[in-house]
């Protein structure tokens, strides 16, 4: 069987009781906890800045609890230092959001 989980792939995290425990093959996942809120033209600069904030997370998941998608995002992170990677993830997510690249990535998935 070929390698289906590759770096910089967009995955869906599925619910599971032991999804964070890494007894088997695992992946370091960076994601968005709180998505940016809707912004209108009539809002002030402070309010726009407050609503454009993104809360990120970094967690280790088993492959069983990840569902790969066909999408990929060009964000690279340092795997060795998790705390720095979390801060860097937040900064890179906010940069991508403000530049307008990958708009679909910053919207909650609707099923």
Order of alpha helices (4+ residues) and beta strands (2+ residues): beta-beta-alpha-beta-beta-alpha
